[in-house]
Amino acid sequence: MAKDYPYNFFFLVFILIGISADFDPVHKGHEKLIKEACKIADSEGKKVVVYLNKGFSANHAPFFVNFEARREMALALGADEVRSFEGLHHRLILSYSVPIRLQQMIDDGVTDYITSASISLDEIKSKAQKFIDEGNFVGMPKHYTNRNEIRWYALNEFLGSKLNFHVVKELNKSEYSGRLIRQSIIDNGMTIPPNIYKVLPKTTVEILEREIALGNVPGDRNWDEIYKRMNTYSRGNLEKIAYLNGKTINEIIKRRVYRDPESIWAVFRRSEYGPVMTRLAISSIEMNVSKKEVMDLMKSYEEKGVIPENQKVQKVIDRAWYVASMTDEGVSAREANDEFRSKNIVVDAPSTLEAGLNLTKFESKITKEGIATDLYVDKKGKISVQFKSEGKKIKTNLRLPAREVTYLRYIMDSHFIPVNGTIKKAKKGFKVKVTIG
């Protein structure tokens, strides 16, 4: 039964390092976390509120156990309330979703944050300081222990140190791992094996066995939708989907037909996507998430002061223009990118470009001003455009100076900034007016 506390929430974080972050399912490591949270809550007259991800996990995957069952598991172990984060993890990487989730908790009246880690709070603070000083929370080094906890602490500081942090010593991750638990159950024919019983609370076992019997576990993707889009979408339509770059789109086209998940994972491996970005890209394909949708979501939180300056959409556009300009002068892209990030460089990145077209006489005759076009990267790596006029499909490369080509390619490979084209009448023939963002 929930305790009669005033409306002053204590927050129990379930974003642990790795995939056990989502209480999927709740194991004894999570039970320890909830009980430690209850101790602090009891001493300070607060509530323990668990925020669970819903829809997709923080690692952009479908859940093994559905939200309602995970909610029941958390409540059974003493949480006063369970709330959800929804609509984020098939659209955003962690460096964007974490500040949004932190702000939601702060807005809800949360005052404290508790998590588990193998390192101390002092160590977390020490490693987070570099990112706080730079104001850059993208690209947390993979070798960092508990890098998710470091990210959360750093972004809490960015938001003004609104939450008090508490760290509980985590249990052995080789035993208390959501990935291990899930895979062991699957490998055992959807029956909980004896070694897994030992790491699950009794209430979790009861709920999990019930959900398995009902056929609710495991959750899965809508593979039919994913296959359909990956097998049938044109380069132009794939370019509109978030987290797909030019190289990946060409690999998708080249490797068709897709009939099983492994063939889809293989195409992303060939495109040098890691596991996390692969899951996010597949989720975006599954939910048909557009770059414009992601950009608009980011901008809506920018207006609320939630997104760090270096992660703002315009900053990404400005950096692309600066790097393209500097590489045009012989500076390496890495050097230009580092310089932009480390210095307060102000540029006036163009929001539109005008590109020439290579049209045949017949194509020029049927082309009309105002026609909308799709931009894409062709199989030779050249930026191209396609559109329809008088029932005919027209495809051609764009003609742009080298700097503009580099700039536009950076934007198209940014994962979340859309580009659109419109046919425009020129002195001789036609051009495409490219709009960025």
C-alpha positions in Angstrom: 0.0 0.0 0.0 1.3 3.4 -0.9 2.5 5.6 2.0 0.6 8.8 2.8 3.4 11.2 1.9 3.1 14.8 0.8 3.5 15.5 -3.0 7.3 15.6 -2.8 8.7 12.8 -5.0 11.8 10.8 -4.5 13.0 9.4 -7.8 14.3 5.9 -8.3 16.2 5.7 -11.6 16.2 2.5 -13.5 18.6 3.6 -16.2 21.5 1.4 -15.2 24.5 0.7 -17.3 23.5 -1.6 -20.1 20.2 -3.2 -21.0 19.1 -3.9 -17.4 18.3 -0.2 -17.3 14.6 -0.8 -18.0 13.6 -3.3 -15.3 13.2 -5.9 -18.1 12.5 -7.9 -16.0 13.0 -6.7 -12.4 15.8 -8.7 -10.7 17.3 -8.7 -7.2 19.7 -5.9 -8.2 16.6 -3.8 -8.9 15.0 -5.0 -5.7 18.1 -3.8 -3.7 17.8 -0.4 -5.4 14.1 -0.1 -4.6 14.7 -1.0 -0.9 17.6 1.5 -0.6 15.3 4.1 -2.1 12.5 3.3 0.4 15.0 3.8 3.3 15.8 7.3 2.1 12.1 8.0 1.3 11.0 6.8 4.8 13.6 9.0 6.5 12.7 12.1 4.5 8.9 11.6 4.2 9.0 11.2 0.4 7.6 8.8 -2.2 9.5 6.3 -4.3 8.4 6.8 -7.9 9.8 4.6 -10.6 9.9 5.9 -14.1 9.9 3.1 -16.7 10.5 3.4 -20.4 7.6 2.4 -22.4 7.4 1.4 -26.1 11.1 1.0 -26.7 14.0 0.6 -24.2 16.7 3.1 -23.6 18.8 0.9 -26.0 16.1 1.3 -28.7 14.9 -2.3 -28.6 11.4 -3.7 -28.0 10.8 -4.9 -24.4 10.9 -8.6 -23.4 8.3 -7.8 -20.7 5.5 -5.3 -21.4 5.1 -2.1 -19.4 2.1 -3.2 -17.3 3.9 -6.3 -16.1 7.1 -4.4 -15.3 5.1 -1.8 -13.5 3.5 -4.6 -11.4 6.9 -6.0 -10.6 8.2 -2.7 -9.4 5.1 -2.0 -7.2 5.3 -5.5 -5.7 8.8 -4.6 -4.4 7.7 -1.4 -2.6 7.6 1.4 -5.1 4.8 3.8 -4.4 4.1 4.8 -7.9 5.3 3.9 -11.5 5.3 6.5 -14.3 6.4 6.2 -17.9 8.6 7.8 -20.4 7.1 7.2 -23.8 7.8 8.2 -27.4 11.5 8.9 -27.0 13.6 5.9 -27.6 12.7 5.2 -31.2 13.4 8.8 -32.0 16.4 10.0 -30.0 19.9 9.0 -28.9 20.6 9.1 -25.1 22.4 12.5 -25.2 19.0 13.9 -26.2 16.6 11.7 -24.3 18.4 11.9 -20.9 18.0 15.7 -20.5 14.3 15.4 -21.6 13.7 12.7 -19.0 15.5 14.6 -16.3 13.4 17.7 -17.0 10.2 15.7 -16.8 11.2 14.3 -13.4 12.1 17.8 -12.2 8.8 19.1 -13.5 7.0 16.3 -11.6 8.5 17.4 -8.3 11.3 14.9 -8.1 14.0 15.9 -5.7 16.4 12.9 -5.5 17.9 10.5 -7.9 19.1 7.0 -6.9 21.0 4.6 -9.2 23.4 1.7 -8.9 27.0 1.7 -10.1 30.2 -0.1 -9.6 32.0 3.2 -9.0 31.4 5.8 -6.3 29.5 9.0 -6.6 32.8 10.9 -6.3 34.2 9.0 -9.3 31.1 9.7 -11.3 31.4 13.4 -10.5 35.1 13.4 -11.4 34.5 11.8 -14.8 31.5 13.9 -15.6 33.3 17.2 -15.0 35.0 17.1 -18.4 31.6 17.0 -20.2 30.1 19.6 -17.9 33.0 22.0 -18.7 32.8 21.4 -22.4 29.0 21.5 -22.5 29.2 18.4 -24.8 27.3 15.3 -23.8 27.5 13.4 -27.1 30.0 10.5 -27.5 30.5 9.3 -24.0 33.6 7.1 -24.2 32.8 3.4 -24.4 35.6 2.4 -22.1 34.0 4.5 -19.2 32.6 2.3 -16.5 29.0 3.3 -15.7 29.0 5.8 -18.6 25.2 6.1 -18.4 25.4 7.2 -14.8 28.1 9.7 -15.7 25.9 11.1 -18.5 22.9 11.4 -16.2 25.0 13.2 -13.5 26.6 15.6 -16.1 23.3 16.5 -17.7 21.7 17.1 -14.3 24.5 19.6 -13.7 23.7 21.2 -17.1 20.1 21.6 -15.9 21.2 23.3 -12.7 21.8 20.5 -10.3 18.1 20.1 -9.6 18.3 16.5 -8.3 20.3 15.1 -5.4 22.3 12.0 -6.5 22.5 8.8 -4.5 24.6 5.8 -5.6 24.0 2.2 -4.5 26.7 -0.4 -5.0 25.5 -2.6 -7.9 25.5 -6.4 -7.7 27.7 -8.6 -9.9 26.7 -7.7 -13.5 27.8 -11.1 -14.8 24.9 -12.6 -12.8 22.4 -9.7 -12.5 22.1 -8.9 -16.2 18.8 -8.3 -18.0 20.4 -9.6 -21.2 21.5 -12.8 -19.5 18.2 -13.4 -17.9 16.2 -12.8 -21.1 18.5 -15.0 -23.2 18.5 -17.8 -20.6 14.7 -17.9 -20.6 14.6 -18.0 -24.4 17.3 -20.7 -24.6 15.3 -22.7 -22.1 12.2 -22.8 -24.2 10.5 -19.9 -22.5 10.9 -21.5 -19.1 12.8 -19.9 -16.2 15.9 -22.0 -15.6 17.1 -22.7 -12.0 20.1 -20.4 -12.1 17.8 -17.5 -13.2 15.3 -18.2 -10.4 18.1 -17.4 -7.9 18.5 -13.8 -9.2 14.7 -12.9 -9.5 12.5 -11.9 -6.6 9.6 -14.2 -5.9 7.1 -11.7 -7.1 8.9 -11.2 -10.4 8.9 -15.0 -11.0 5.2 -15.2 -10.4 4.4 -12.3 -12.7 6.9 -13.4 -15.4 5.5 -17.0 -15.4 2.0 -15.7 -15.8 3.0 -13.4 -18.7 4.8 -16.3 -20.4 1.8 -18.5 -20.0 -0.4 -15.8 -21.5 1.9 -15.5 -24.5 2.8 -11.9 -23.7 6.5 -12.6 -23.4 8.7 -12.0 -25.3 7.8 -8.8 -27.0 9.0 -8.4 -30.6 9.3 -6.0 -33.5 6.8 -5.6 -36.3 9.2 -7.3 -38.7 6.7 -7.3 -41.6 6.7 -3.5 -41.6 10.4 -3.4 -41.5 10.8 -5.9 -44.3 8.3 -4.0 -46.4 10.0 -0.6 -46.1 13.5 -2.0 -46.5 12.5 -4.1 -49.6 10.4 -1.5 -51.3 11.3 2.1 -50.4 13.2 4.2 -52.9 16.5 5.9 -52.0 14.5 9.2 -51.8 12.0 7.7 -49.3 14.7 6.0 -47.2 16.6 9.3 -47.1 13.6 10.8 -45.2 13.8 8.2 -42.4 15.9 9.2 -39.4 19.3 7.6 -38.6 19.9 6.3 -42.2 22.8 7.9 -44.0 23.7 7.7 -47.7 26.1 4.7 -47.3 23.6 2.7 -45.4 20.7 3.5 -47.8 22.8 2.2 -50.7 23.7 -0.9 -48.7 20.0 -1.5 -48.0 19.2 -1.2 -51.8 22.1 -3.4 -52.8 21.4 -6.3 -50.3 17.7 -6.7 -51.0 15.6 -8.9 -50.4 15.2 -9.0 -46.6 13.3 -11.9 -45.1 14.9 -12.4 -41.7 16.3 -10.2 -38.9 19.9 -11.4 -39.3 20.0 -10.1 -42.9 18.9 -6.7 -41.6 21.6 -6.7 -38.9 24.2 -7.7 -41.5 23.5 -4.7 -43.7 24.0 -2.3 -40.8 27.2 -4.0 -39.8 28.4 -3.5 -43.4 27.6 0.2 -42.9 29.7 0.3 -39.7 26.8 0.9 -37.4 27.3 -0.4 -33.8 24.6 -2.4 -32.0 23.0 0.7 -30.4 22.7 2.7 -33.6 21.5 -0.4 -35.4 18.7 -0.9 -33.0 17.8 2.8 -33.2 17.8 2.8 -37.0 15.7 -0.4 -37.2 13.2 1.2 -34.7 13.0 4.3 -36.9 12.3 2.1 -39.9 9.7 0.1 -38.0 7.9 3.2 -36.7 8.5 5.2 -40.0 10.2 8.0 -38.0 11.2 10.9 -40.3 14.1 13.2 -39.9 11.7 16.1 -39.8 9.8 14.5 -36.9 13.0 14.1 -34.9 14.2 17.6 -35.7 10.9 19.1 -34.7 10.9 17.1 -31.4 14.5 18.4 -30.6 13.5 22.0 -31.4 10.5 21.8 -29.2 12.7 20.9 -26.2 15.3 23.5 -27.3 12.6 26.1 -26.7 12.2 24.8 -23.1 16.0 25.1 -22.4 16.4 21.4 -22.1 18.9 20.7 -25.0 22.6 21.6 -24.5 23.8 24.4 -26.8 26.3 22.2 -28.7 23.5 19.7 -29.4 21.0 22.2 -30.9 19.9 21.7 -34.4 21.3 25.0 -35.7 24.6 24.2 -34.0 24.8 20.9 -36.0 24.0 22.8 -39.2 26.6 25.5 -38.4 29.3 22.9 -37.6 28.6 21.1 -41.0 29.1 24.4 -42.8 32.2 25.3 -40.9 33.9 21.9 -41.4 32.9 22.0 -45.1 34.4 25.5 -45.5 37.6 24.6 -43.7 38.2 21.3 -45.6 37.7 23.3 -48.8 40.8 25.3 -47.7 42.8 22.1 -47.0 42.2 21.7 -43.2 41.3 18.1 -42.1 37.7 17.5 -41.2 38.8 16.2 -37.7 40.8 19.4 -37.0 38.0 21.6 -38.2 35.4 19.7 -36.1 37.6 19.9 -33.0 38.2 23.6 -33.5 34.4 24.3 -33.9 33.6 22.3 -30.7 36.4 23.9 -28.6 36.0 27.5 -29.7 33.0 29.9 -29.8 32.9 30.0 -33.6 30.0 31.8 -35.2 29.1 31.1 -38.8 26.3 32.0 -41.1 25.4 28.6 -42.5 23.1 28.9 -45.6 19.7 27.4 -45.1 19.2 27.1 -48.8 21.3 26.1 -51.8 20.7 26.3 -55.5 22.0 23.4 -57.5 22.2 22.8 -61.2 20.6 19.8 -62.9 21.8 17.5 -65.7 18.5 17.2 -67.7 18.0 15.8 -71.2 16.1 18.0 -73.7 13.0 15.8 -73.2 13.3 16.1 -69.4 13.7 19.9 -69.6 10.6 20.1 -71.8 8.4 18.4 -69.2 9.9 19.8 -66.0 8.0 22.6 -64.4 8.7 25.1 -61.7 7.5 24.3 -58.1 7.7 20.5 -58.4 8.8 18.9 -55.1 11.9 16.7 -55.3 13.5 14.0 -53.2 17.3 14.2 -52.6 19.4 11.1 -52.1 23.0 9.7 -52.5 23.3 7.5 -55.5 25.3 4.2 -55.6 28.4 6.1 -56.8 28.2 8.4 -53.8 26.9 11.5 -55.7 24.1 13.7 -54.3 21.2 13.3 -56.7 17.6 14.2 -57.0 14.4 12.5 -58.2 11.0 13.9 -59.1 8.0 13.2 -61.3 6.6 15.3 -64.0 3.8 14.4 -66.5 3.9 10.9 -65.1 7.6 10.5 -65.8 10.2 9.8 -63.1 13.3 11.9 -63.5 16.6 11.2 -61.7 19.8 13.3 -62.1 22.9 14.3 -60.2 23.1 17.8 -58.7 25.7 20.3 -59.8 27.2 22.2 -56.9 30.7 23.7 -55.9 32.8 21.3 -53.8 32.2 23.2 -50.5 28.4 23.0 -50.9 28.6 19.3 -51.9 30.5 18.5 -48.7 28.2 20.7 -46.6 25.1 19.0 -48.0 26.5 15.5 -47.6 27.3 16.3 -43.9 23.7 17.4 -43.4 22.2 14.4 -45.2 24.3 12.1 -43.1 23.5 13.9 -39.8 20.7 11.4 -39.1 18.0 13.9 -38.1 18.2 17.1 -40.3 15.9 16.8 -43.3 16.6 18.3 -46.7 14.0 19.2 -49.3 14.2 20.3 -52.9 11.9 22.3 -55.2 12.3 22.9 -58.9 13.1 26.5 -59.7 13.3 28.2 -63.1 16.8 29.4 -64.1 18.1 31.6 -66.9 18.8 28.5 -68.8 16.7 25.5 -67.9 16.0 24.6 -64.3 17.7 24.4 -60.9 16.8 22.8 -57.6 16.3 25.0 -54.5 17.5 22.8 -51.6 16.1 23.7 -48.2 18.1 22.5 -45.2 16.2 21.8 -42.0 
